[in-house]
Amino acid sequence: MTDLILSESLANARARLDEALSAAGRPAGAARLLAVSKTKPAAMIRKAWQLGQREFGENYVQEALDKQAELADLDAIVWHFIGPLQSNKTRDVAEHFSWVHSVDRERIVRRLNDQRPEALGPLDICLQVNISDEASKSGVSLDALPGLAEVVLTMPRLRLRGLMAIPSPAEGLSAQRAPFARLREALEDLRERFPEAPLDTLSMGMSADLEAAVLEGATMVRLGTAIFGERQTR
């Protein structure tokens, strides 16, 4: 992808998000754009940063660490881990990321807390919910969600910010909105249960269903293909 194409793609993604927010009757800036940069080279991330993008999502720990080292000169870059997280990778994530969107079990919660350097401040956490009840998908069930949230809230080096989901693909706006509505309702329930928690984040919506997610209250949308083009083979 040339610099010009990336510039146009990023501008189009921003405009699409702005239009979706307007159509939903929500204020500009009510949802942030997370650029999903997995499998993309550090040079492409650097160009997106030069174009004003600051938040990037990565799925693979070692790939992300290599990019972070190459891009260490960039100020104010924020790294989000959004992929499945294995126990043997929690230390690297706790030490090198600002956000984790894919927390779905207590063992991971405790390891991230124990391995987070105190000097970095709390690690922002989104709990991943298996909102479509797919056997092949990661995520905590809606029934188990309050219990897992309560565990996170006892951890001094973690900060529970909200929920994340990757619904099964659906055709049509109404079908796309349904799982996002369930996730929004789950967050509203957590806010009632834990009124002191800073639960301000719904990480939902990707290139294929951004508009549906924004209609249901997304505060962070994760766009990869729409910004960087088709995913490359690792």
C-alpha positions as CSV (number, residue, x, y, z in Angstrom):
1,M,0.0,0.0,0.0
2,T,1.4,3.4,-1.0
3,D,1.5,6.3,1.4
4,L,-1.2,8.1,-0.7
5,I,-3.5,5.1,-0.5
6,L,-3.1,4.8,3.2
7,S,-3.7,8.5,3.7
8,E,-7.0,8.2,1.7
9,S,-8.0,5.0,3.5
10,L,-7.5,6.5,6.9
11,A,-9.3,9.6,5.9
12,N,-12.2,7.5,4.6
13,A,-12.3,5.5,7.8
14,R,-12.5,8.6,9.9
15,A,-15.2,10.1,7.7
16,R,-17.2,6.8,7.9
17,L,-17.0,6.8,11.7
18,D,-18.1,10.5,11.8
19,E,-21.0,9.8,9.5
20,A,-22.1,6.8,11.6
21,L,-22.0,8.9,14.8
22,S,-24.0,11.6,13.1
23,A,-26.6,9.1,11.8
24,A,-26.9,7.7,15.3
25,G,-27.5,11.1,16.8
26,R,-24.3,10.9,18.8
27,P,-21.7,13.7,19.2
28,A,-18.5,13.8,17.1
29,G,-15.7,12.0,19.0
30,A,-18.1,9.8,20.9
31,A,-16.3,6.8,19.5
32,R,-12.6,6.4,18.9
33,L,-10.9,4.7,15.9
34,L,-8.6,1.8,16.8
35,A,-6.4,0.9,13.8
36,V,-5.9,-2.8,13.8
37,S,-2.3,-3.2,12.5
38,K,-1.7,-7.0,12.9
39,T,0.4,-8.4,10.1
40,K,1.2,-4.9,8.8
41,P,4.8,-3.6,8.8
42,A,6.0,-1.0,11.3
43,A,6.6,1.4,8.4
44,M,2.9,1.4,7.7
45,I,2.1,2.1,11.3
46,R,4.6,4.9,11.3
47,K,2.9,6.5,8.4
48,A,-0.5,6.2,10.0
49,W,1.0,7.8,13.1
50,Q,2.3,10.7,11.0
51,L,-1.3,11.1,9.7
52,G,-2.5,11.6,13.3
53,Q,-3.5,8.0,14.3
54,R,-2.4,7.2,17.8
55,E,-4.1,4.0,18.9
56,F,-3.2,0.6,17.3
57,G,-4.4,-2.9,17.9
58,E,-2.3,-6.0,17.7
59,N,-3.2,-9.7,17.9
60,Y,0.2,-11.4,18.1
61,V,2.5,-10.7,21.0
62,Q,6.0,-11.2,19.5
63,E,5.0,-9.4,16.3
64,A,3.8,-6.5,18.4
65,L,6.9,-6.4,20.5
66,D,9.1,-6.2,17.4
67,K,7.0,-3.3,16.1
68,Q,7.1,-1.5,19.4
69,A,10.9,-1.7,19.5
70,E,11.1,-0.3,15.9
71,L,8.7,2.5,16.7
72,A,9.9,3.4,20.2
73,D,10.7,7.0,19.0
74,L,7.0,7.8,18.4
75,D,5.4,9.9,21.1
76,A,1.9,9.2,22.5
77,I,1.4,6.0,20.6
78,V,-1.0,3.7,22.5
79,W,-0.8,-0.1,22.0
80,H,-3.9,-2.3,22.5
81,F,-3.7,-6.0,22.7
82,I,-6.9,-7.4,21.1
83,G,-6.1,-11.1,20.3
84,P,-6.5,-14.3,22.2
85,L,-4.2,-14.2,25.2
86,Q,-2.3,-17.3,26.4
87,S,-1.0,-17.6,30.0
88,N,2.6,-17.7,28.8
89,K,2.3,-14.3,27.1
90,T,0.7,-12.3,29.9
91,R,4.0,-10.9,31.2
92,D,4.9,-9.4,27.8
93,V,1.4,-7.9,27.4
94,A,1.3,-6.6,31.0
95,E,4.7,-4.9,30.5
96,H,4.2,-3.5,27.0
97,F,0.6,-2.6,26.4
98,S,-1.8,0.1,27.7
99,W,-5.0,-1.8,27.0
100,V,-6.1,-5.5,26.7
101,H,-9.5,-6.1,25.1
102,S,-9.5,-9.9,25.2
103,V,-9.6,-10.9,28.9
104,D,-12.0,-13.8,29.4
105,R,-10.9,-15.8,32.5
106,E,-9.7,-15.4,36.0
107,R,-6.3,-16.9,35.5
108,I,-5.4,-14.3,32.9
109,V,-6.8,-11.5,35.2
110,R,-4.6,-12.5,38.0
111,R,-1.5,-13.0,35.9
112,L,-1.9,-9.6,34.2
113,N,-2.3,-7.9,37.6
114,D,0.7,-9.7,39.2
115,Q,2.9,-9.0,36.2
116,R,2.0,-5.3,35.5
117,P,4.9,-3.1,36.6
118,E,3.6,-0.7,39.2
119,A,5.4,2.2,37.6
120,L,3.3,2.0,34.5
121,G,0.0,2.6,36.3
122,P,-3.1,0.4,35.9
123,L,-3.6,-1.7,32.8
124,D,-6.9,-0.8,31.1
125,I,-9.0,-4.0,30.7
126,C,-12.0,-4.9,28.5
127,L,-13.6,-8.2,29.2
128,Q,-14.3,-10.2,26.0
129,V,-17.8,-11.6,25.9
130,N,-18.9,-14.5,23.7
131,I,-22.0,-12.6,22.7
132,S,-23.1,-15.0,20.0
133,D,-22.5,-18.1,22.2
134,E,-20.2,-19.7,19.6
135,A,-18.3,-22.8,20.7
136,S,-15.3,-21.8,18.6
137,K,-15.0,-18.2,20.0
138,S,-13.2,-16.9,23.0
139,G,-15.0,-14.9,25.6
140,V,-16.8,-15.2,28.9
141,S,-20.5,-16.0,28.9
142,L,-23.1,-13.4,29.9
143,D,-23.9,-15.4,32.9
144,A,-20.3,-15.6,34.1
145,L,-19.6,-11.9,33.2
146,P,-20.5,-10.3,36.6
147,G,-18.3,-12.7,38.5
148,L,-15.3,-12.1,36.3
149,A,-15.8,-8.3,36.4
150,E,-15.9,-8.5,40.2
151,V,-12.5,-10.2,40.2
152,V,-11.0,-7.6,38.0
153,L,-12.3,-4.8,40.2
154,T,-10.3,-6.3,43.2
155,M,-7.0,-6.1,41.3
156,P,-5.0,-3.0,42.1
157,R,-2.9,-2.9,38.9
158,L,-5.9,-3.4,36.6
159,R,-8.7,-0.9,35.6
160,L,-11.9,-2.4,34.2
161,R,-13.0,-0.1,31.4
162,G,-15.7,-2.1,29.6
163,L,-16.5,-4.9,27.3
164,M,-15.4,-6.2,23.9
165,A,-17.1,-8.7,21.5
166,I,-16.7,-10.1,18.0
167,P,-20.2,-11.3,17.0
168,S,-20.7,-13.9,14.3
169,P,-21.1,-12.3,10.9
170,A,-24.7,-11.2,10.0
171,E,-26.4,-9.8,7.0
172,G,-28.4,-6.6,7.3
173,L,-28.3,-3.8,9.8
174,S,-31.0,-5.2,12.1
175,A,-29.2,-8.6,12.5
176,Q,-25.9,-6.9,13.0
177,R,-27.3,-4.6,15.7
178,A,-28.8,-7.4,17.9
179,P,-25.6,-8.8,19.5
180,F,-24.2,-5.3,19.9
181,A,-27.4,-4.4,21.8
182,R,-26.9,-7.3,24.1
183,L,-23.3,-6.2,24.8
184,R,-24.5,-2.7,25.6
185,E,-27.2,-4.0,27.9
186,A,-24.5,-6.2,29.6
187,L,-22.4,-3.1,30.2
188,E,-25.4,-1.2,31.6
189,D,-26.0,-4.1,34.0
190,L,-22.4,-3.9,35.2
191,R,-22.7,-0.2,35.7
192,E,-25.6,-0.8,38.0
193,R,-23.8,-3.6,39.9
194,F,-20.5,-1.7,40.2
195,P,-21.3,2.1,40.2
196,E,-17.8,3.1,41.3
197,A,-16.1,1.3,38.3
198,P,-15.0,3.5,35.3
199,L,-17.1,1.4,32.9
200,D,-17.0,3.7,29.8
201,T,-15.9,1.5,27.0
202,L,-17.7,-0.7,24.4
203,S,-15.1,-2.1,22.0
204,M,-17.2,-3.3,19.2
205,G,-17.6,-2.9,15.5
206,M,-15.2,-3.7,12.7
207,S,-14.9,-2.9,9.0
208,A,-18.0,-4.9,8.1
209,D,-20.3,-3.7,10.8
210,L,-19.1,-0.4,12.1
211,E,-22.5,1.4,11.5
212,A,-24.5,-1.2,13.5
213,A,-22.0,-1.0,16.4
214,V,-22.1,2.8,16.5
215,L,-25.9,2.8,16.6
216,E,-25.7,0.6,19.7
217,G,-23.2,2.7,21.5
218,A,-19.7,1.6,20.5
219,T,-17.1,3.9,22.0
220,M,-14.2,2.2,20.2
221,V,-14.3,0.6,16.7
222,R,-11.6,-1.7,15.5
223,L,-10.8,-1.2,11.8
224,G,-8.1,-3.1,10.0
225,T,-9.0,-3.9,6.4
226,A,-10.7,-0.5,5.9
227,I,-7.5,1.3,6.8
228,F,-4.6,-1.0,5.9
229,G,-6.1,-3.2,3.2
230,E,-6.4,-6.9,3.2
231,R,-4.6,-8.9,5.9
232,Q,-1.3,-10.3,5.0
233,T,-0.4,-13.9,5.7
234,R,1.9,-14.2,8.7
